[in-house]
Amino acid sequence: MRTLNLGILAHVDAGKTSLTERLLHAAGVIDEIGSVDDGNTQTDSLALERQRGITIKSAVVSFVIGDTSVNLIDTPGHPDFIAEVERVLNVLDGAVLVVSAVEGVQAQTRVLMRTLRRLGIPTLVFVNKIDRRGARYDGLLDDLASKLSVPVVAMGSVTGLGTGGASFAPFADAPGLLDVLADHGDELVAAYVADEDSVSCKRLRAELVAQTGQALVHPVFFGSAITGAGVDALIAGVRELLPAAQGDPGGPVSGTVFKVERGPAGEKITYVRMFSGTVRTRDRLRFTGGQEGKVTAISVLDHGSAAHRQEVAAGQIARLWGLTDIQIGDTIGEPPKGAAEGHFAPPTLETVVLPARRADNGALHLALTQLAEQDPLIGLRQDDLRQEVSVSLYGEVQKEVIQATLLNDFGLDVTFRETTTICVERPIGAGSAFELIGKDPNPFLATVGLRIEPGSGVEFRLEVELGSLPYSFMKTIEETVHETLLQGLHGWQVIDCVVTLTHSGYWARQSHMGGVFDKSMSSTAGDFRNLTPLVLMVALKRAGTRVYEPMHRFTLELPADTLGPALPVLARLGAVPRTQASSLIEGEIPAARVHELEQRLPGLTRGEGVLETAFDGYRPVRGPSPERPRTDHNPLDRKEYLLHVVRRV
């Protein structure tokens, strides 16, 4: 039996979870269709998902279409959870992008299609809600082609549009199909020019299957997840047009972890998509970072439920137990061939999480660590001085989810400080510093010299001989450099720099007579771990740093008569328009002001404005205080010695 790993994606409220319910019902997996409004759908299992009617975590269900076993992954639609969506995309064989027939192409629709195209994922479009007043057909097809910048072809016609009796009738011979396929079908065009009659409907259909499988064209189906109209045609299209999973079960083990969750007893459960090979119970697996783990149990999705198996083979999705050190995004065995690099935009917001009871500080940190384990793009920062922990975010909705999860799953009542923007620091020039072993005021048995200068990314280099230090000491210095750069002179992470080790030295292991180790005469890794941040901070102070704030590029579509009132508001929010037309503005805006723009947009545009934003790098902080220090940061509070050393600069 073929296996197809299928993703359902959409802008929030387009109806993808309702479509998932309808597909499961049509396949006989469930007897009754759940409702998002009633909070009883199969894939939205979290209490908060049921309460708010949105998908927060990706969920996997299974059903069978003829000779095809489909693993269907329902993904979040809210932009705050775009990282959850992007993790799933790399394990898909195909996707269905759901678009509302009323609202049409929305901001998140564009983001999703752009990502699907970049990754080359074959995608069908399902236009949902044809039974609702205001539903469109021809105009929406034009919007799909123009706003998504993709070739589309309608797979049928709609009758009763905008009424409860709306229905979808598949075309026997889709009009205009040859024109759409001609752009990438040279042989097809040549055959048509030579003899029009030689290009049969069967040949056109075969070419449609081929080009859809290569993500060159996107068939469009219309229907309603609520009434079931058009769903049978979509199911047939999924089976015919989307390619099945590939992979050799006898090849080397290769898989990708796209989800991690905790079971009832707190055990870690790993969701993995297998691209090659076979994993069996009791196998020892190597994964990213050189870690190893032993598989203690396996369950494979089958006909709508998870069934325990002794093995999982290429093409399948399984849940694995026993891999306690594994993380989302890790590769099991060999990296998948042609695997795309992650394009996760970094979180640009941060907030301090405060427990209602101070005694819960320890439990809060443990709980947040587990949440970050399930979402590696949630970054935690511990402030040991104030005994506080900060969490990085993509948006305000994500903050609400974290708050509800901590209360429901961990029994922790928390509040948040005001959300702030996460800036970064870059070195302005070059700076060097060193401390010599045995020379005051260096209290550590280590020599460390470092130079920091502008670069790309964060790179650690050696200007000393490779054998001048034991490997463990060299590794300790490198690791400590990366840890220290998480907080620069103004408290923000230092990026785009090259750190070079210019001086090194140590005292070899010394023992008294009788072989007793003498710490006072012997260097240890701890000496280098303590000295490295002190030297690096001095070098960084001599180099100087500039603070940069995150920026988003934006595209704002709005009624032409609202352009005048909107421009002054954009200016007050720090937005810089780059291109401007009668009903379209493109430019950049500080990430810190995006949420405010979203809130003001309906009033500015009579509810007709459409805003699309995406992270677009950093720019120097502007205004009277270009340094913008982190408000809760004291970069010199490592040791009293650090204060002493830095003041000598």
BARO-440132 format. One record per residue (C-alpha): chain; x, y, z negated; residue number from 0. Coordinates in nm, 3 decimals. Layout:
   mol         x         y         z   seq
     A         X         Y         Z   NUM
...
***
This chain:
   mol         x         y         z   seq
     A     0.000     0.000     0.000     0
     A     0.123     0.351     0.087     1
     A     0.186     0.601    -0.192     2
     A     0.118     0.974    -0.158     3
     A     0.219     1.221    -0.430     4
     A    -0.021     1.509    -0.377     5
     A    -0.032     1.852    -0.539     6
     A    -0.342     2.068    -0.579     7
     A    -0.249     2.436    -0.590     8
     A    -0.445     2.760    -0.596     9
     A    -0.485     3.110    -0.729    10
     A    -0.664     3.103    -1.063    11
     A    -1.042     3.044    -1.036    12
     A    -1.028     2.924    -0.675    13
     A    -1.167     2.589    -0.790    14
     A    -0.879     2.344    -0.774    15
     A    -0.966     2.164    -1.100    16
     A    -1.327     2.130    -0.981    17
     A    -1.193     1.990    -0.653    18
     A    -0.982     1.739    -0.847    19
     A    -1.296     1.625    -1.032    20
     A    -1.482     1.585    -0.703    21
     A    -1.199     1.384    -0.548    22
     A    -1.187     1.150    -0.849    23
     A    -1.562     1.103    -0.833    24
     A    -1.557     1.036    -0.457    25
     A    -1.285     0.775    -0.511    26
     A    -1.488     0.602    -0.785    27
     A    -1.245     0.683    -1.066    28
     A    -1.503     0.874    -1.273    29
     A    -1.881     0.826    -1.289    30
     A    -1.969     1.186    -1.370    31
     A    -1.808     1.504    -1.249    32
     A    -1.671     1.718    -1.528    33
     A    -1.718     2.092    -1.541    34
     A    -1.452     2.356    -1.609    35
     A    -1.719     2.570    -1.778    36
     A    -1.825     2.282    -2.001    37
     A    -1.463     2.191    -2.079    38
     A    -1.493     1.820    -1.994    39
     A    -1.268     1.777    -1.691    40
     A    -1.019     1.491    -1.660    41
     A    -0.703     1.693    -1.605    42
     A    -0.756     1.987    -1.844    43
     A    -0.700     1.783    -2.159    44
     A    -0.556     2.054    -2.384    45
     A    -0.804     2.216    -2.622    46
     A    -0.704     2.562    -2.501    47
     A    -0.750     2.458    -2.138    48
     A    -1.104     2.348    -2.214    49
     A    -1.170     2.662    -2.417    50
     A    -1.042     2.911    -2.159    51
     A    -1.132     2.717    -1.845    52
     A    -0.779     2.740    -1.699    53
     A    -0.508     2.487    -1.628    54
     A    -0.197     2.539    -1.840    55
     A    -0.001     2.215    -1.804    56
     A     0.027     2.003    -1.491    57
     A    -0.165     1.676    -1.516    58
     A    -0.135     1.359    -1.309    59
     A    -0.423     1.132    -1.210    60
     A    -0.446     0.850    -0.958    61
     A    -0.698     0.721    -0.706    62
     A    -0.705     0.511    -0.388    63
     A    -0.810     0.615    -0.036    64
     A    -0.821     0.310     0.189    65
     A    -0.464     0.183     0.209    66
     A    -0.319     0.487     0.028    67
     A    -0.260     0.520    -0.345    68
     A    -0.270     0.890    -0.430    69
     A    -0.098     1.037    -0.735    70
     A    -0.270     1.372    -0.766    71
     A    -0.109     1.651    -0.967    72
     A    -0.333     1.936    -1.081    73
     A    -0.120     2.246    -1.143    74
     A    -0.181     2.579    -1.320    75
     A    -0.316     2.865    -1.113    76
     A    -0.238     3.157    -1.344    77
     A     0.084     3.337    -1.246    78
     A     0.212     3.321    -1.606    79
     A     0.264     2.948    -1.548    80
     A     0.432     2.963    -1.208    81
     A     0.736     2.781    -1.349    82
     A     0.512     2.481    -1.425    83
     A     0.401     2.483    -1.061    84
     A     0.751     2.513    -0.916    85
     A     0.873     2.213    -1.117    86
     A     0.601     1.999    -0.963    87
     A     0.664     2.106    -0.603    88
     A     0.994     1.922    -0.576    89
     A     0.826     1.585    -0.640    90
     A     0.542     1.621    -0.386    91
     A     0.494     1.453    -0.050    92
     A     0.212     1.689     0.042    93
     A    -0.019     1.954    -0.098    94
     A    -0.370     2.095    -0.075    95
     A    -0.384     2.472    -0.117    96
     A    -0.728     2.579    -0.237    97
     A    -0.861     2.918    -0.128    98
     A    -1.192     3.075    -0.229    99
     A    -1.425     3.144     0.065   100
     A    -1.538     3.460    -0.120   101
     A    -1.218     3.611    -0.264   102
     A    -1.002     3.480     0.021   103
     A    -0.622     3.509     0.018   104
     A    -0.510     3.639    -0.321   105
     A    -0.173     3.734    -0.466   106
     A    -0.092     3.390    -0.606   107
     A    -0.209     3.227    -0.282   108
     A     0.069     3.407    -0.099   109
     A     0.331     3.317    -0.357   110
     A     0.234     2.951    -0.341   111
     A     0.229     2.927     0.038   112
     A     0.563     3.106     0.062   113
     A     0.713     2.850    -0.177   114
     A     0.551     2.555     0.001   115
     A     0.693     2.677     0.331   116
     A     1.039     2.727     0.182   117
     A     1.042     2.372     0.051   118
     A     0.895     2.230     0.373   119
     A     0.601     2.061     0.200   120
     A     0.321     1.950     0.437   121
     A     0.010     2.141     0.330   122
     A    -0.362     2.129     0.405   123
     A    -0.583     2.427     0.320   124
     A    -0.923     2.371     0.159   125
     A    -1.151     2.674     0.166   126
     A    -1.376     2.624    -0.136   127
     A    -1.707     2.781    -0.242   128
     A    -1.874     2.799     0.100   129
     A    -2.205     2.774    -0.090   130
     A    -2.154     3.109    -0.264   131
     A    -2.292     3.442    -0.148   132
     A    -2.024     3.639     0.033   133
     A    -1.846     3.331     0.169   134
     A    -1.661     3.388     0.500   135
     A    -1.547     3.169     0.789   136
     A    -1.400     3.343     1.098   137
     A    -1.265     3.641     0.907   138
     A    -1.108     3.414     0.648   139
     A    -0.934     3.207     0.917   140
     A    -0.782     3.529     1.051   141
     A    -0.672     3.627     0.700   142
     A    -0.508     3.288     0.644   143
     A    -0.304     3.324     0.960   144
     A    -0.209     3.690     0.911   145
     A    -0.169     3.723     0.533   146
     A     0.002     3.387     0.483   147
     A     0.200     3.417     0.808   148
     A     0.142     3.052     0.898   149
     A    -0.014     2.870     1.195   150
     A    -0.357     2.737     1.094   151
     A    -0.620     2.534     1.273   152
     A    -0.984     2.495     1.169   153
     A    -1.082     2.129     1.139   154
     A    -1.457     2.186     1.155   155
     A    -1.748     2.430     1.148   156
     A    -1.974     2.550     0.868   157
     A    -2.353     2.583     0.871   158
     A    -2.560     2.754     0.604   159
     A    -2.262     2.963     0.494   160
     A    -2.326     3.137     0.163   161
     A    -2.623     2.920     0.065   162
     A    -2.669     2.617    -0.158   163
     A    -2.720     2.404     0.152   164
     A    -2.389     2.499     0.317   165
     A    -2.225     2.204     0.495   166
     A    -1.910     2.126     0.690   167
     A    -1.903     1.932     1.019   168
     A    -1.561     1.807     1.139   169
     A    -1.468     1.884     1.500   170
     A    -1.432     1.591     1.736   171
     A    -1.201     1.810     1.944   172
     A    -1.076     2.117     1.756   173
     A    -1.098     2.425     1.981   174
     A    -0.771     2.606     2.030   175
     A    -0.570     2.311     1.897   176
     A    -0.342     2.302     2.200   177
     A    -0.257     2.671     2.160   178
     A    -0.157     2.621     1.795   179
     A     0.052     2.311     1.867   180
     A     0.222     2.460     2.173   181
     A     0.465     2.673     1.969   182
     A     0.645     2.361     1.845   183
     A     0.540     2.105     2.106   184
     A     0.753     2.157     2.415   185
     A     0.684     1.807     2.550   186
     A     0.314     1.857     2.497   187
     A     0.318     2.186     2.690   188
     A     0.522     2.034     2.970   189
     A     0.277     1.747     3.000   190
     A    -0.018     1.987     3.005   191
     A     0.140     2.202     3.275   192
     A     0.211     1.894     3.488   193
     A    -0.134     1.744     3.442   194
     A    -0.404     1.888     3.218   195
     A    -0.591     1.559     3.209   196
     A    -0.285     1.378     3.066   197
     A    -0.320     1.560     2.734   198
     A    -0.599     1.360     2.574   199
     A    -0.772     1.425     2.242   200
     A    -0.585     1.125     2.105   201
     A    -0.249     1.275     2.202   202
     A    -0.342     1.612     2.056   203
     A    -0.442     1.442     1.731   204
     A    -0.112     1.253     1.717   205
     A     0.077     1.579     1.770   206
     A    -0.130     1.744     1.496   207
     A    -0.035     1.464     1.256   208
     A     0.334     1.502     1.348   209
     A     0.344     1.881     1.313   210
     A     0.144     1.879     0.991   211
     A     0.389     1.625     0.848   212
     A     0.673     1.862     0.934   213
     A     0.491     2.159     0.771   214
     A     0.477     2.338     1.107   215
     A     0.099     2.378     1.113   216
     A    -0.168     2.381     0.842   217
     A    -0.512     2.225     0.907   218
     A    -0.797     2.410     0.734   219
     A    -1.102     2.235     0.587   220
     A    -1.407     2.413     0.444   221
     A    -1.636     2.291     0.169   222
     A    -1.759     2.316    -0.188   223
     A    -1.615     2.128    -0.482   224
     A    -1.942     2.184    -0.670   225
     A    -2.183     2.045    -0.408   226
     A    -1.938     1.804    -0.248   227
     A    -1.973     1.958     0.099   228
     A    -1.665     1.895     0.315   229
     A    -1.488     1.684     0.052   230
     A    -1.519     1.358     0.250   231
     A    -1.361     1.530     0.550   232
     A    -1.079     1.659     0.329   233
     A    -1.018     1.309     0.190   234
     A    -0.997     1.172     0.542   235
     A    -0.757     1.452     0.633   236
     A    -0.534     1.379     0.332   237
     A    -0.510     1.014     0.435   238
     A    -0.449     1.084     0.805   239
     A    -0.245     1.404     0.812   240
     A    -0.014     1.397     0.509   241
     A     0.295     1.172     0.512   242
     A     0.334     0.897     0.256   243
     A     0.622     0.875     0.011   244
     A     0.951     0.746     0.148   245
     A     1.233     0.566    -0.032   246
     A     1.408     0.233    -0.059   247
     A     1.312     0.032    -0.371   248
     A     1.636    -0.162    -0.329   249
     A     1.856     0.145    -0.303   250
     A     2.045     0.330    -0.576   251
     A     1.830     0.468    -0.856   252
     A     1.730     0.830    -0.795   253
     A     1.448     1.025    -0.958   254
     A     1.347     1.368    -1.085   255
     A     1.194     1.454    -1.422   256
     A     0.911     1.707    -1.376   257
     A     0.729     1.688    -1.708   258
     A     0.802     1.599    -2.071   259
     A     0.546     1.559    -2.346   260
     A     0.523     1.415    -2.697   261
     A     0.311     1.114    -2.784   262
     A     0.091     1.072    -3.094   263
     A     0.389     0.955    -3.300   264
     A     0.613     1.235    -3.177   265
     A     0.793     1.014    -2.925   266
     A     0.922     1.174    -2.606   267
     A     0.743     1.071    -2.286   268
     A     0.915     1.148    -1.956   269
     A     0.732     1.190    -1.625   270
     A     0.958     1.093    -1.336   271
     A     0.913     1.078    -0.959   272
     A     1.122     0.799    -0.812   273
     A     1.285     0.875    -0.476   274
     A     1.497     0.562    -0.448   275
     A     1.567     0.238    -0.632   276
     A     1.376     0.060    -0.906   277
     A     1.383     0.120    -1.282   278
     A     1.297    -0.163    -1.518   279
     A     1.228    -0.186    -1.887   280
     A     1.551    -0.207    -2.090   281
     A     1.755    -0.046    -1.809   282
     A     2.016     0.204    -1.921   283
     A     1.990     0.521    -1.713   284
     A     2.234     0.803    -1.663   285
     A     2.089     1.147    -1.614   286
     A     2.204     1.507    -1.574   287
     A     2.490     1.611    -1.801   288
     A     2.637     1.261    -1.829   289
     A     2.380     1.157    -2.091   290
     A     2.246     0.803    -2.111   291
     A     1.927     0.647    -2.240   292
     A     1.759     0.307    -2.253   293
     A     1.410     0.269    -2.110   294
     A     1.192     0.106    -2.375   295
     A     0.857     0.117    -2.192   296
     A     0.710     0.212    -1.854   297
     A     0.359     0.303    -1.746   298
     A     0.258     0.364    -1.384   299
     A    -0.049     0.554    -1.272   300
     A    -0.291     0.314    -1.106   301
     A    -0.656     0.365    -1.003   302
     A    -0.710     0.657    -1.235   303
     A    -0.538     0.528    -1.547   304
     A    -0.188     0.460    -1.675   305
     A    -0.105     0.089    -1.682   306
     A     0.202    -0.054    -1.854   307
     A     0.444    -0.217    -1.612   308
     A     0.785    -0.376    -1.629   309
     A     0.923    -0.162    -1.345   310
     A     0.867     0.145    -1.129   311
     A     0.988     0.166    -0.768   312
     A     1.073     0.437    -0.513   313
     A     0.781     0.662    -0.421   314
     A     0.594     0.613    -0.747   315
     A     0.538     0.838    -1.048   316
     A     0.581     0.682    -1.391   317
     A     0.597     0.768    -1.758   318
     A     0.914     0.645    -1.931   319
     A     0.976     0.600    -2.303   320
     A     1.312     0.586    -2.479   321
     A     1.502     0.870    -2.305   322
     A     1.531     1.090    -2.612   323
     A     1.788     1.337    -2.475   324
     A     1.636     1.393    -2.131   325
     A     1.500     1.733    -2.022   326
     A     1.270     1.868    -1.753   327
     A     1.455     1.907    -1.424   328
     A     1.708     1.632    -1.501   329
     A     1.802     1.388    -1.228   330
     A     1.793     1.016    -1.306   331
     A     2.074     0.831    -1.132   332
     A     2.185     0.993    -0.808   333
     A     2.047     1.333    -0.698   334
     A     1.762     1.293    -0.445   335
     A     1.876     1.344    -0.085   336
     A     1.788     1.687     0.045   337
     A     1.668     1.801    -0.297   338
     A     1.599     2.174    -0.302   339
     A     1.764     2.396    -0.558   340
     A     1.543     2.551    -0.823   341
     A     1.428     2.906    -0.751   342
     A     1.285     2.985    -1.090   343
     A     1.260     3.354    -1.158   344
     A     1.383     3.417    -1.513   345
     A     1.135     3.522    -1.782   346
     A     1.144     3.900    -1.812   347
     A     0.951     3.944    -2.137   348
     A     1.031     3.858    -2.497   349
     A     0.851     3.865    -2.831   350
     A     0.937     3.782    -3.192   351
     A     0.723     3.501    -3.337   352
     A     0.640     3.548    -3.706   353
     A     0.483     3.277    -3.926   354
     A     0.195     3.383    -4.148   355
     A     0.381     3.217    -4.436   356
     A     0.753     3.282    -4.468   357
     A     0.796     2.926    -4.598   358
     A     0.703     2.802    -4.248   359
     A     1.016     2.949    -4.087   360
     A     1.187     2.612    -4.054   361
     A     0.876     2.437    -3.923   362
     A     0.820     2.719    -3.673   363
     A     1.167     2.688    -3.528   364
     A     1.124     2.310    -3.492   365
     A     0.785     2.351    -3.324   366
     A     0.914     2.614    -3.081   367
     A     1.209     2.391    -2.999   368
     A     0.966     2.117    -2.898   369
     A     0.766     2.359    -2.683   370
     A     1.083     2.478    -2.513   371
     A     1.171     2.114    -2.453   372
     A     0.850     2.080    -2.252   373
     A     0.915     2.408    -2.069   374
     A     1.289     2.478    -2.031   375
     A     1.219     2.828    -1.901   376
     A     1.086     2.924    -2.244   377
     A     1.405     3.050    -2.403   378
     A     1.451     3.070    -2.779   379
     A     1.680     3.315    -2.956   380
     A     1.749     3.277    -3.325   381
     A     1.837     3.584    -3.532   382
     A     2.010     3.432    -3.834   383
     A     2.045     3.768    -4.009   384
     A     1.670     3.838    -4.014   385
     A     1.564     3.474    -4.008   386
     A     1.349     3.538    -3.702   387
     A     1.307     3.362    -3.370   388
     A     1.222     3.522    -3.036   389
     A     1.066     3.348    -2.738   390
     A     1.091     3.455    -2.373   391
     A     0.773     3.481    -2.169   392
     A     0.631     3.531    -1.820   393
     A     0.317     3.711    -1.938   394
     A     0.067     3.788    -2.211   395
     A    -0.151     3.484    -2.139   396
     A     0.147     3.261    -2.208   397
     A     0.181     3.426    -2.549   398
     A    -0.180     3.338    -2.629   399
     A    -0.115     2.979    -2.524   400
     A     0.190     2.950    -2.749   401
     A    -0.007     3.093    -3.042   402
     A    -0.297     2.851    -2.995   403
     A    -0.065     2.553    -2.941   404
     A     0.130     2.625    -3.259   405
     A    -0.197     2.640    -3.455   406
     A    -0.370     2.340    -3.297   407
     A    -0.075     2.102    -3.261   408
     A     0.151     2.205    -3.548   409
     A    -0.082     2.374    -3.797   410
     A     0.122     2.694    -3.785   411
     A    -0.053     3.030    -3.795   412
     A     0.168     3.291    -3.626   413
     A     0.161     3.649    -3.508   414
     A     0.375     3.829    -3.252   415
     A     0.559     4.156    -3.242   416
     A     0.505     4.382    -2.944   417
     A     0.627     4.225    -2.620   418
     A     0.950     4.380    -2.490   419
     A     1.147     4.351    -2.169   420
     A     1.452     4.126    -2.145   421
     A     1.740     4.327    -2.003   422
     A     2.090     4.211    -1.911   423
     A     2.437     4.362    -1.934   424
     A     2.710     4.372    -1.671   425
     A     3.071     4.474    -1.736   426
     A     3.167     4.814    -1.597   427
     A     3.540     4.750    -1.565   428
     A     3.808     4.511    -1.686   429
     A     3.910     4.462    -2.048   430
     A     4.160     4.235    -2.223   431
     A     4.239     4.129    -2.578   432
     A     4.439     3.859    -2.754   433
     A     4.519     3.732    -3.101   434
     A     4.838     3.535    -3.177   435
     A     4.864     3.244    -3.412   436
     A     5.041     3.332    -3.737   437
     A     5.014     3.710    -3.676   438
     A     4.797     3.932    -3.897   439
     A     4.509     3.994    -3.900   440
     A     4.437     3.660    -3.725   441
     A     4.331     3.414    -3.999   442
     A     4.284     3.123    -3.756   443
     A     4.541     2.869    -3.640   444
     A     4.490     2.951    -3.273   445
     A     4.614     3.184    -3.002   446
     A     4.347     3.312    -2.764   447
     A     4.375     3.585    -2.501   448
     A     4.086     3.673    -2.272   449
     A     4.024     3.914    -1.986   450
     A     3.672     4.001    -1.870   451
     A     3.589     4.177    -1.542   452
     A     3.296     4.207    -1.300   453
     A     3.210     3.901    -1.092   454
     A     2.920     3.699    -0.957   455
     A     2.743     3.472    -1.201   456
     A     2.947     3.374    -1.506   457
     A     3.282     3.216    -1.425   458
     A     3.555     3.089    -1.659   459
     A     3.910     3.079    -1.521   460
     A     4.252     2.978    -1.647   461
     A     4.567     3.188    -1.630   462
     A     4.753     2.947    -1.854   463
     A     4.892     2.607    -1.771   464
     A     4.632     2.332    -1.787   465
     A     4.842     2.135    -2.033   466
     A     4.910     2.423    -2.268   467
     A     4.619     2.316    -2.490   468
     A     4.455     1.982    -2.564   469
     A     4.151     1.936    -2.344   470
     A     3.912     1.948    -2.640   471
     A     4.042     2.293    -2.741   472
     A     4.019     2.421    -2.383   473
     A     3.662     2.294    -2.360   474
     A     3.574     2.458    -2.693   475
     A     3.698     2.796    -2.568   476
     A     3.496     2.769    -2.247   477
     A     3.177     2.666    -2.427   478
     A     3.218     2.942    -2.685   479
     A     3.270     3.202    -2.413   480
     A     2.935     3.111    -2.259   481
     A     2.765     3.115    -2.600   482
     A     2.916     3.453    -2.691   483
     A     2.802     3.612    -2.364   484
     A     2.440     3.551    -2.463   485
     A     2.465     3.873    -2.665   486
     A     2.678     4.158    -2.535   487
     A     2.760     4.499    -2.677   488
     A     2.396     4.610    -2.668   489
     A     2.249     4.273    -2.757   490
     A     2.157     4.152    -2.408   491
     A     2.300     3.858    -2.217   492
     A     2.613     3.945    -2.017   493
     A     2.594     3.828    -1.655   494
     A     2.801     3.862    -1.337   495
     A     3.145     3.846    -1.494   496
     A     3.469     3.651    -1.476   497
     A     3.634     3.556    -1.804   498
     A     3.998     3.449    -1.777   499
     A     4.199     3.273    -2.048   500
     A     4.529     3.464    -2.050   501
     A     4.692     3.340    -2.374   502
     A     4.674     3.011    -2.557   503
     A     4.859     2.839    -2.835   504
     A     4.806     2.597    -3.122   505
     A     4.983     2.413    -3.398   506
     A     4.997     2.041    -3.342   507
     A     4.854     1.804    -3.598   508
     A     5.070     1.800    -3.912   509
     A     5.070     1.545    -4.188   510
     A     5.229     1.516    -4.529   511
     A     5.443     1.219    -4.615   512
     A     5.205     0.930    -4.637   513
     A     5.004     1.045    -4.334   514
     A     4.763     1.279    -4.510   515
     A     4.631     1.541    -4.263   516
     A     4.720     1.901    -4.358   517
     A     4.457     2.144    -4.229   518
     A     4.662     2.446    -4.335   519
     A     4.930     2.348    -4.083   520
     A     4.715     2.207    -3.798   521
     A     4.489     2.372    -3.543   522
     A     4.135     2.241    -3.502   523
     A     3.852     2.307    -3.258   524
     A     3.692     2.520    -3.529   525
     A     3.981     2.765    -3.515   526
     A     3.919     2.825    -3.145   527
     A     3.542     2.833    -3.192   528
     A     3.577     3.110    -3.452   529
     A     3.849     3.313    -3.282   530
     A     3.716     3.312    -2.924   531
     A     3.407     3.533    -2.986   532
     A     3.615     3.787    -3.176   533
     A     3.865     3.824    -2.892   534
     A     3.595     3.824    -2.626   535
     A     3.397     4.099    -2.798   536
     A     3.705     4.322    -2.814   537
     A     3.776     4.260    -2.444   538
     A     3.414     4.333    -2.362   539
     A     3.423     4.658    -2.560   540
     A     3.731     4.769    -2.369   541
     A     3.563     4.681    -2.037   542
     A     3.237     4.847    -2.131   543
     A     2.895     4.729    -2.020   544
     A     2.591     4.880    -1.852   545
     A     2.237     4.766    -1.929   546
     A     2.012     4.658    -1.640   547
     A     1.637     4.606    -1.653   548
     A     1.441     4.346    -1.452   549
     A     1.255     4.470    -1.147   550
     A     0.965     4.329    -0.948   551
     A     0.898     4.395    -0.582   552
     A     0.531     4.462    -0.526   553
     A     0.279     4.470    -0.244   554
     A    -0.040     4.660    -0.319   555
     A    -0.337     4.646    -0.083   556
     A    -0.605     4.901    -0.165   557
     A    -0.886     5.100     0.000   558
     A    -0.745     5.388     0.204   559
     A    -0.939     5.650     0.009   560
     A    -0.781     5.537    -0.320   561
     A    -0.423     5.577    -0.200   562
     A    -0.396     5.941    -0.316   563
     A    -0.502     5.880    -0.678   564
     A    -0.292     5.563    -0.698   565
     A     0.043     5.719    -0.604   566
     A     0.080     5.943    -0.914   567
     A    -0.007     5.648    -1.138   568
     A     0.262     5.436    -0.971   569
     A     0.511     5.718    -1.022   570
     A     0.430     5.741    -1.394   571
     A     0.487     5.365    -1.422   572
     A     0.834     5.398    -1.270   573
     A     0.735     5.237    -0.939   574
     A     0.934     5.335    -0.630   575
     A     0.740     5.291    -0.303   576
     A     0.960     5.178    -0.013   577
     A     0.698     5.153     0.261   578
     A     0.355     5.307     0.271   579
     A     0.054     5.288     0.503   580
     A    -0.307     5.395     0.472   581
     A    -0.406     5.088     0.271   582
     A    -0.074     4.922     0.182   583
     A     0.212     5.015    -0.050   584
     A     0.531     4.812    -0.091   585
     A     0.812     4.888    -0.332   586
     A     0.966     4.802    -0.667   587
     A     0.847     4.849    -1.023   588
     A     1.004     4.778    -1.364   589
     A     0.891     4.438    -1.492   590
     A     0.790     4.605    -1.819   591
     A     0.518     4.805    -1.638   592
     A     0.365     4.530    -1.423   593
     A     0.110     4.427    -1.687   594
     A    -0.004     4.788    -1.727   595
     A    -0.043     4.826    -1.350   596
     A    -0.251     4.507    -1.338   597
     A    -0.479     4.645    -1.609   598
     A    -0.524     4.982    -1.439   599
     A    -0.566     4.847    -1.088   600
     A    -0.943     4.768    -1.097   601
     A    -1.027     5.121    -1.213   602
     A    -0.796     5.278    -0.956   603
     A    -0.930     5.078    -0.661   604
     A    -1.295     5.007    -0.752   605
     A    -1.196     4.647    -0.809   606
     A    -1.082     4.606    -0.448   607
     A    -0.705     4.632    -0.499   608
     A    -0.486     4.325    -0.451   609
     A    -0.145     4.327    -0.620   610
     A     0.132     4.079    -0.549   611
     A     0.457     4.094    -0.748   612
     A     0.771     3.885    -0.770   613
     A     1.099     3.913    -0.960   614
     A     1.354     4.100    -0.751   615
     A     1.669     4.129    -0.958   616
     A     1.797     4.403    -1.190   617
     A     1.874     4.773    -1.168   618
     A     2.050     5.004    -1.417   619
     A     1.820     5.132    -1.689   620
     A     1.720     5.488    -1.610   621
     A     1.627     5.764    -1.849   622
     A     1.782     5.938    -2.151   623
     A     1.914     5.616    -2.311   624
     A     2.083     5.405    -2.044   625
     A     2.232     5.169    -2.302   626
     A     1.888     5.060    -2.437   627
     A     2.013     4.835    -2.720   628
     A     1.810     4.539    -2.831   629
     A     1.622     4.672    -3.131   630
     A     1.695     4.380    -3.362   631
     A     2.055     4.331    -3.256   632
     A     2.382     4.372    -3.442   633
     A     2.653     4.242    -3.206   634
     A     2.929     4.275    -3.467   635
     A     2.755     4.071    -3.732   636
     A     2.950     3.749    -3.682   637
     A     3.207     3.790    -3.955   638
     A     3.355     4.075    -4.154   639
     A     3.671     4.003    -3.959   640
     A     3.493     4.089    -3.634   641
     A     3.410     4.434    -3.769   642
     A     3.774     4.480    -3.861   643
     A     3.905     4.370    -3.521   644
     A     3.661     4.574    -3.313   645
     A     3.731     4.890    -3.511   646
     A     4.099     4.856    -3.419   647
     A     4.017     4.896    -3.046   648
***
